[in-house]
Amino acid sequence: MTEKPVEEMSFEEAMRELETVVSQLERGDVALEDSIRLYERGAALKARCEVKLKEAEEKVASITLDRDGTPTGTAPVGDL
């Protein structure tokens, strides 16, 4: 597990660490205090993944296409 702040992680970094946290919690061989700390870190990592996925969805949704289907740029999501 890294000590990198969750809010600075990419989606891939957060997902990788979340998988590690879940694995450790599932093994059940972690002390209670450590389990609580891992659970809190896991919740923050899950939230980070959700934010990064939403950002990606918004970027994809904002891509505009010309008549031939070629991307021409982006439009504000609210304009779609």
Backbone as XML, in Angstrom:
<?xml version="1.0"?>
<chain id="A" units="angstrom">
  <residue number="1" name="MET">
    <atom name="N" x="0.847" y="-1.180" z="0.000"/>
    <atom name="CA" x="0.000" y="0.000" z="0.000"/>
    <atom name="C" x="0.891" y="1.242" z="0.000"/>
  </residue>
  <residue number="2" name="THR">
    <atom name="N" x="0.511" y="2.213" z="-0.814"/>
    <atom name="CA" x="1.300" y="3.437" z="-0.894"/>
    <atom name="C" x="0.764" y="4.458" z="0.093"/>
  </residue>
  <residue number="3" name="GLU">
    <atom name="N" x="1.528" y="5.460" z="0.329"/>
    <atom name="CA" x="1.090" y="6.560" z="1.178"/>
    <atom name="C" x="0.756" y="7.785" z="0.343"/>
  </residue>
  <residue number="4" name="LYS">
    <atom name="N" x="0.708" y="7.617" z="-0.968"/>
    <atom name="CA" x="0.366" y="8.722" z="-1.864"/>
    <atom name="C" x="-1.049" y="9.191" z="-1.546"/>
  </residue>
  <residue number="5" name="PRO">
    <atom name="N" x="-1.265" y="10.499" z="-1.472"/>
    <atom name="CA" x="-2.618" y="10.990" z="-1.213"/>
    <atom name="C" x="-3.590" y="10.496" z="-2.281"/>
  </residue>
  <residue number="6" name="VAL">
    <atom name="N" x="-4.733" y="10.015" z="-1.854"/>
    <atom name="CA" x="-5.725" y="9.443" z="-2.765"/>
    <atom name="C" x="-6.128" y="10.452" z="-3.832"/>
  </residue>
  <residue number="7" name="GLU">
    <atom name="N" x="-6.261" y="11.718" z="-3.460"/>
    <atom name="CA" x="-6.727" y="12.729" z="-4.414"/>
    <atom name="C" x="-5.708" y="13.022" z="-5.518"/>
  </residue>
  <residue number="8" name="GLU">
    <atom name="N" x="-4.493" y="12.515" z="-5.390"/>
    <atom name="CA" x="-3.466" y="12.692" z="-6.414"/>
    <atom name="C" x="-3.322" y="11.468" z="-7.312"/>
  </residue>
  <residue number="9" name="MET">
    <atom name="N" x="-4.074" y="10.403" z="-7.034"/>
    <atom name="CA" x="-3.932" y="9.151" z="-7.769"/>
    <atom name="C" x="-4.707" y="9.152" z="-9.075"/>
  </residue>
  <residue number="10" name="SER">
    <atom name="N" x="-4.130" y="8.464" z="-10.038"/>
    <atom name="CA" x="-4.857" y="8.198" z="-11.278"/>
    <atom name="C" x="-5.877" y="7.097" z="-10.988"/>
  </residue>
  <residue number="11" name="PHE">
    <atom name="N" x="-6.778" y="6.881" z="-11.933"/>
    <atom name="CA" x="-7.752" y="5.811" z="-11.774"/>
    <atom name="C" x="-7.042" y="4.474" z="-11.578"/>
  </residue>
  <residue number="12" name="GLU">
    <atom name="N" x="-6.038" y="4.215" z="-12.407"/>
    <atom name="CA" x="-5.333" y="2.938" z="-12.348"/>
    <atom name="C" x="-4.619" y="2.729" z="-11.015"/>
  </residue>
  <residue number="13" name="GLU">
    <atom name="N" x="-3.991" y="3.780" z="-10.509"/>
    <atom name="CA" x="-3.313" y="3.667" z="-9.213"/>
    <atom name="C" x="-4.317" y="3.377" z="-8.099"/>
  </residue>
  <residue number="14" name="ALA">
    <atom name="N" x="-5.415" y="4.111" z="-8.098"/>
    <atom name="CA" x="-6.430" y="3.930" z="-7.059"/>
    <atom name="C" x="-7.043" y="2.542" z="-7.134"/>
  </residue>
  <residue number="15" name="MET">
    <atom name="N" x="-7.323" y="2.064" z="-8.330"/>
    <atom name="CA" x="-7.924" y="0.748" z="-8.497"/>
    <atom name="C" x="-6.980" y="-0.350" z="-8.036"/>
  </residue>
  <residue number="16" name="ARG">
    <atom name="N" x="-5.711" y="-0.217" z="-8.397"/>
    <atom name="CA" x="-4.707" y="-1.210" z="-7.996"/>
    <atom name="C" x="-4.600" y="-1.279" z="-6.475"/>
  </residue>
  <residue number="17" name="GLU">
    <atom name="N" x="-4.542" y="-0.111" z="-5.825"/>
    <atom name="CA" x="-4.432" y="-0.111" z="-4.371"/>
    <atom name="C" x="-5.719" y="-0.602" z="-3.721"/>
  </residue>
  <residue number="18" name="LEU">
    <atom name="N" x="-6.867" y="-0.259" z="-4.299"/>
    <atom name="CA" x="-8.146" y="-0.740" z="-3.771"/>
    <atom name="C" x="-8.195" y="-2.266" z="-3.797"/>
  </residue>
  <residue number="19" name="GLU">
    <atom name="N" x="-7.701" y="-2.870" z="-4.867"/>
    <atom name="CA" x="-7.653" y="-4.329" z="-4.946"/>
    <atom name="C" x="-6.775" y="-4.913" z="-3.839"/>
  </residue>
  <residue number="20" name="THR">
    <atom name="N" x="-5.676" y="-4.254" z="-3.540"/>
    <atom name="CA" x="-4.794" y="-4.707" z="-2.465"/>
    <atom name="C" x="-5.488" y="-4.599" z="-1.114"/>
  </residue>
  <residue number="21" name="VAL">
    <atom name="N" x="-6.180" y="-3.486" z="-0.883"/>
    <atom name="CA" x="-6.898" y="-3.278" z="0.378"/>
    <atom name="C" x="-7.970" y="-4.353" z="0.559"/>
  </residue>
  <residue number="22" name="VAL">
    <atom name="N" x="-8.748" y="-4.598" z="-0.472"/>
    <atom name="CA" x="-9.813" y="-5.606" z="-0.398"/>
    <atom name="C" x="-9.213" y="-6.976" z="-0.103"/>
  </residue>
  <residue number="23" name="SER">
    <atom name="N" x="-8.118" y="-7.299" z="-0.760"/>
    <atom name="CA" x="-7.456" y="-8.589" z="-0.537"/>
    <atom name="C" x="-7.019" y="-8.737" z="0.916"/>
  </residue>
  <residue number="24" name="GLN">
    <atom name="N" x="-6.441" y="-7.689" z="1.464"/>
    <atom name="CA" x="-5.985" y="-7.746" z="2.857"/>
    <atom name="C" x="-7.169" y="-7.910" z="3.814"/>
  </residue>
  <residue number="25" name="LEU">
    <atom name="N" x="-8.249" y="-7.192" z="3.556"/>
    <atom name="CA" x="-9.420" y="-7.291" z="4.419"/>
    <atom name="C" x="-10.078" y="-8.666" z="4.306"/>
  </residue>
  <residue number="26" name="GLU">
    <atom name="N" x="-10.101" y="-9.226" z="3.113"/>
    <atom name="CA" x="-10.713" y="-10.540" z="2.915"/>
    <atom name="C" x="-9.940" y="-11.648" z="3.610"/>
  </residue>
  <residue number="27" name="ARG">
    <atom name="N" x="-8.626" y="-11.502" z="3.710"/>
    <atom name="CA" x="-7.813" y="-12.524" z="4.386"/>
    <atom name="C" x="-8.185" y="-12.623" z="5.856"/>
  </residue>
  <residue number="28" name="GLY">
    <atom name="N" x="-8.563" y="-11.491" z="6.442"/>
    <atom name="CA" x="-8.990" y="-11.501" z="7.839"/>
    <atom name="C" x="-7.883" y="-11.636" z="8.857"/>
  </residue>
  <residue number="29" name="ASP">
    <atom name="N" x="-6.655" y="-11.508" z="8.452"/>
    <atom name="CA" x="-5.550" y="-11.650" z="9.396"/>
    <atom name="C" x="-4.951" y="-10.309" z="9.796"/>
  </residue>
  <residue number="30" name="VAL">
    <atom name="N" x="-5.759" y="-9.255" z="9.693"/>
    <atom name="CA" x="-5.303" y="-7.906" z="10.014"/>
    <atom name="C" x="-5.910" y="-7.503" z="11.358"/>
  </residue>
  <residue number="31" name="ALA">
    <atom name="N" x="-5.115" y="-6.873" z="12.184"/>
    <atom name="CA" x="-5.595" y="-6.410" z="13.486"/>
    <atom name="C" x="-6.762" y="-5.438" z="13.304"/>
  </residue>
  <residue number="32" name="LEU">
    <atom name="N" x="-7.603" y="-5.331" z="14.305"/>
    <atom name="CA" x="-8.808" y="-4.510" z="14.231"/>
    <atom name="C" x="-8.498" y="-3.067" z="13.844"/>
  </residue>
  <residue number="33" name="GLU">
    <atom name="N" x="-7.550" y="-2.439" z="14.491"/>
    <atom name="CA" x="-7.213" y="-1.047" z="14.172"/>
    <atom name="C" x="-6.730" y="-0.905" z="12.735"/>
  </residue>
  <residue number="34" name="ASP">
    <atom name="N" x="-5.929" y="-1.863" z="12.285"/>
    <atom name="CA" x="-5.453" y="-1.836" z="10.908"/>
    <atom name="C" x="-6.605" y="-2.064" z="9.937"/>
  </residue>
  <residue number="35" name="SER">
    <atom name="N" x="-7.547" y="-2.920" z="10.311"/>
    <atom name="CA" x="-8.719" y="-3.166" z="9.470"/>
    <atom name="C" x="-9.537" y="-1.896" z="9.289"/>
  </residue>
  <residue number="36" name="ILE">
    <atom name="N" x="-9.702" y="-1.161" z="10.351"/>
    <atom name="CA" x="-10.453" y="0.099" z="10.280"/>
    <atom name="C" x="-9.734" y="1.085" z="9.367"/>
  </residue>
  <residue number="37" name="ARG">
    <atom name="N" x="-8.418" y="1.192" z="9.533"/>
    <atom name="CA" x="-7.622" y="2.086" z="8.689"/>
    <atom name="C" x="-7.701" y="1.661" z="7.232"/>
  </residue>
  <residue number="38" name="LEU">
    <atom name="N" x="-7.608" y="0.362" z="6.969"/>
    <atom name="CA" x="-7.708" y="-0.144" z="5.600"/>
    <atom name="C" x="-9.086" y="0.124" z="5.011"/>
  </residue>
  <residue number="39" name="TYR">
    <atom name="N" x="-10.126" y="-0.079" z="5.811"/>
    <atom name="CA" x="-11.486" y="0.159" z="5.328"/>
    <atom name="C" x="-11.665" y="1.627" z="4.943"/>
  </residue>
  <residue number="40" name="GLU">
    <atom name="N" x="-11.162" y="2.536" z="5.785"/>
    <atom name="CA" x="-11.263" y="3.973" z="5.482"/>
    <atom name="C" x="-10.498" y="4.319" z="4.212"/>
  </residue>
  <residue number="41" name="ARG">
    <atom name="N" x="-9.312" y="3.761" z="4.063"/>
    <atom name="CA" x="-8.513" y="4.008" z="2.852"/>
    <atom name="C" x="-9.233" y="3.435" z="1.628"/>
  </residue>
  <residue number="42" name="GLY">
    <atom name="N" x="-9.813" y="2.257" z="1.790"/>
    <atom name="CA" x="-10.551" y="1.638" z="0.699"/>
    <atom name="C" x="-11.748" y="2.473" z="0.276"/>
  </residue>
  <residue number="43" name="ALA">
    <atom name="N" x="-12.461" y="3.047" z="1.235"/>
    <atom name="CA" x="-13.611" y="3.894" z="0.913"/>
    <atom name="C" x="-13.156" y="5.127" z="0.135"/>
  </residue>
  <residue number="44" name="ALA">
    <atom name="N" x="-12.038" y="5.717" z="0.532"/>
    <atom name="CA" x="-11.509" y="6.886" z="-0.175"/>
    <atom name="C" x="-11.056" y="6.502" z="-1.587"/>
  </residue>
  <residue number="45" name="LEU">
    <atom name="N" x="-10.440" y="5.344" z="-1.726"/>
    <atom name="CA" x="-9.992" y="4.877" z="-3.042"/>
    <atom name="C" x="-11.187" y="4.612" z="-3.962"/>
  </residue>
  <residue number="46" name="LYS">
    <atom name="N" x="-12.236" y="4.017" z="-3.417"/>
    <atom name="CA" x="-13.447" y="3.753" z="-4.199"/>
    <atom name="C" x="-14.046" y="5.063" z="-4.694"/>
  </residue>
  <residue number="47" name="ALA">
    <atom name="N" x="-14.113" y="6.052" z="-3.813"/>
    <atom name="CA" x="-14.656" y="7.355" z="-4.193"/>
    <atom name="C" x="-13.798" y="7.995" z="-5.289"/>
  </residue>
  <residue number="48" name="ARG">
    <atom name="N" x="-12.482" y="7.863" z="-5.193"/>
    <atom name="CA" x="-11.580" y="8.418" z="-6.204"/>
    <atom name="C" x="-11.820" y="7.752" z="-7.556"/>
  </residue>
  <residue number="49" name="CYS">
    <atom name="N" x="-11.974" y="6.435" z="-7.553"/>
    <atom name="CA" x="-12.244" y="5.718" z="-8.800"/>
    <atom name="C" x="-13.554" y="6.205" z="-9.423"/>
  </residue>
  <residue number="50" name="GLU">
    <atom name="N" x="-14.564" y="6.411" z="-8.607"/>
    <atom name="CA" x="-15.853" y="6.890" z="-9.110"/>
    <atom name="C" x="-15.720" y="8.272" z="-9.742"/>
  </residue>
  <residue number="51" name="VAL">
    <atom name="N" x="-14.963" y="9.161" z="-9.106"/>
    <atom name="CA" x="-14.752" y="10.511" z="-9.640"/>
    <atom name="C" x="-14.027" y="10.437" z="-10.983"/>
  </residue>
  <residue number="52" name="LYS">
    <atom name="N" x="-12.960" y="9.646" z="-11.038"/>
    <atom name="CA" x="-12.181" y="9.553" z="-12.277"/>
    <atom name="C" x="-13.009" y="8.924" z="-13.407"/>
  </residue>
  <residue number="53" name="LEU">
    <atom name="N" x="-13.853" y="7.943" z="-13.089"/>
    <atom name="CA" x="-14.715" y="7.351" z="-14.113"/>
    <atom name="C" x="-15.725" y="8.370" z="-14.621"/>
  </residue>
  <residue number="54" name="LYS">
    <atom name="N" x="-16.295" y="9.160" z="-13.719"/>
    <atom name="CA" x="-17.266" y="10.180" z="-14.118"/>
    <atom name="C" x="-16.599" y="11.206" z="-15.024"/>
  </residue>
  <residue number="55" name="GLU">
    <atom name="N" x="-15.381" y="11.623" z="-14.675"/>
    <atom name="CA" x="-14.647" y="12.572" z="-15.508"/>
    <atom name="C" x="-14.431" y="12.001" z="-16.913"/>
  </residue>
  <residue number="56" name="ALA">
    <atom name="N" x="-14.060" y="10.731" z="-16.989"/>
    <atom name="CA" x="-13.830" y="10.099" z="-18.284"/>
    <atom name="C" x="-15.128" y="10.013" z="-19.081"/>
  </residue>
  <residue number="57" name="GLU">
    <atom name="N" x="-16.222" y="9.646" z="-18.425"/>
    <atom name="CA" x="-17.518" y="9.572" z="-19.100"/>
    <atom name="C" x="-17.914" y="10.936" z="-19.659"/>
  </residue>
  <residue number="58" name="GLU">
    <atom name="N" x="-17.677" y="11.988" z="-18.892"/>
    <atom name="CA" x="-18.023" y="13.335" z="-19.345"/>
    <atom name="C" x="-17.178" y="13.747" z="-20.549"/>
  </residue>
  <residue number="59" name="LYS">
    <atom name="N" x="-15.903" y="13.381" z="-20.543"/>
    <atom name="CA" x="-15.037" y="13.711" z="-21.682"/>
    <atom name="C" x="-15.508" y="12.982" z="-22.935"/>
  </residue>
  <residue number="60" name="VAL">
    <atom name="N" x="-15.834" y="11.699" z="-22.791"/>
    <atom name="CA" x="-16.307" y="10.923" z="-23.942"/>
    <atom name="C" x="-17.617" y="11.499" z="-24.449"/>
  </residue>
  <residue number="61" name="ALA">
    <atom name="N" x="-18.516" y="11.841" z="-23.536"/>
    <atom name="CA" x="-19.819" y="12.375" z="-23.924"/>
    <atom name="C" x="-19.688" y="13.727" z="-24.605"/>
  </residue>
  <residue number="62" name="SER">
    <atom name="N" x="-18.627" y="14.452" z="-24.346"/>
    <atom name="CA" x="-18.489" y="15.793" z="-24.896"/>
    <atom name="C" x="-17.836" y="15.832" z="-26.272"/>
  </residue>
  <residue number="63" name="ILE">
    <atom name="N" x="-17.354" y="14.697" z="-26.763"/>
    <atom name="CA" x="-16.708" y="14.672" z="-28.075"/>
    <atom name="C" x="-17.773" y="14.869" z="-29.151"/>
  </residue>
  <residue number="64" name="THR">
    <atom name="N" x="-17.519" y="15.816" z="-30.048"/>
    <atom name="CA" x="-18.454" y="16.053" z="-31.153"/>
    <atom name="C" x="-17.882" y="15.439" z="-32.425"/>
  </residue>
  <residue number="65" name="LEU">
    <atom name="N" x="-18.772" y="14.998" z="-33.295"/>
    <atom name="CA" x="-18.367" y="14.359" z="-34.539"/>
    <atom name="C" x="-18.892" y="15.161" z="-35.722"/>
  </residue>
  <residue number="66" name="ASP">
    <atom name="N" x="-18.118" y="15.158" z="-36.820"/>
    <atom name="CA" x="-18.621" y="15.801" z="-38.032"/>
    <atom name="C" x="-19.507" y="14.807" z="-38.792"/>
  </residue>
  <residue number="67" name="ARG">
    <atom name="N" x="-19.969" y="15.179" z="-39.973"/>
    <atom name="CA" x="-20.887" y="14.318" z="-40.728"/>
    <atom name="C" x="-20.289" y="12.955" z="-41.066"/>
  </residue>
  <residue number="68" name="ASP">
    <atom name="N" x="-18.969" y="12.885" z="-41.179"/>
    <atom name="CA" x="-18.296" y="11.624" z="-41.505"/>
    <atom name="C" x="-17.967" y="10.799" z="-40.264"/>
  </residue>
  <residue number="69" name="GLY">
    <atom name="N" x="-18.303" y="11.312" z="-39.088"/>
    <atom name="CA" x="-18.009" y="10.595" z="-37.855"/>
    <atom name="C" x="-16.624" y="10.853" z="-37.306"/>
  </residue>
  <residue number="70" name="THR">
    <atom name="N" x="-15.952" y="11.870" z="-37.816"/>
    <atom name="CA" x="-14.610" y="12.226" z="-37.358"/>
    <atom name="C" x="-14.725" y="13.194" z="-36.183"/>
  </residue>
  <residue number="71" name="PRO">
    <atom name="N" x="-13.989" y="12.911" z="-35.101"/>
    <atom name="CA" x="-14.027" y="13.843" z="-33.966"/>
    <atom name="C" x="-13.555" y="15.230" z="-34.404"/>
  </residue>
  <residue number="72" name="THR">
    <atom name="N" x="-14.295" y="16.257" z="-34.024"/>
    <atom name="CA" x="-13.947" y="17.627" z="-34.410"/>
    <atom name="C" x="-13.565" y="18.481" z="-33.214"/>
  </residue>
  <residue number="73" name="GLY">
    <atom name="N" x="-13.706" y="17.980" z="-32.038"/>
    <atom name="CA" x="-13.415" y="18.748" z="-30.839"/>
    <atom name="C" x="-14.355" y="18.321" z="-29.746"/>
  </residue>
  <residue number="74" name="THR">
    <atom name="N" x="-14.508" y="19.192" z="-28.800"/>
    <atom name="CA" x="-15.408" y="18.854" z="-27.704"/>
    <atom name="C" x="-16.411" y="19.960" z="-27.522"/>
  </residue>
  <residue number="75" name="ALA">
    <atom name="N" x="-17.529" y="19.573" z="-26.981"/>
    <atom name="CA" x="-18.591" y="20.521" z="-26.662"/>
    <atom name="C" x="-18.865" y="20.398" z="-25.179"/>
  </residue>
  <residue number="76" name="PRO">
    <atom name="N" x="-19.304" y="21.461" z="-24.548"/>
    <atom name="CA" x="-19.657" y="21.335" z="-23.130"/>
    <atom name="C" x="-20.716" y="20.262" z="-22.953"/>
  </residue>
  <residue number="77" name="VAL">
    <atom name="N" x="-20.583" y="19.457" z="-21.912"/>
    <atom name="CA" x="-21.498" y="18.352" z="-21.674"/>
    <atom name="C" x="-22.935" y="18.826" z="-21.617"/>
  </residue>
  <residue number="78" name="GLY">
    <atom name="N" x="-23.173" y="19.987" z="-21.052"/>
    <atom name="CA" x="-24.520" y="20.510" z="-20.938"/>
    <atom name="C" x="-25.156" y="20.819" z="-22.275"/>
  </residue>
  <residue number="79" name="ASP">
    <atom name="N" x="-24.365" y="20.960" z="-23.349"/>
    <atom name="CA" x="-24.885" y="21.270" z="-24.675"/>
    <atom name="C" x="-25.306" y="20.050" z="-25.461"/>
  </residue>
  <residue number="80" name="LEU">
    <atom name="N" x="-25.103" y="18.859" z="-24.899"/>
    <atom name="CA" x="-25.437" y="17.641" z="-25.638"/>
    <atom name="C" x="-26.898" y="17.344" z="-25.563"/>
  </residue>
</chain>
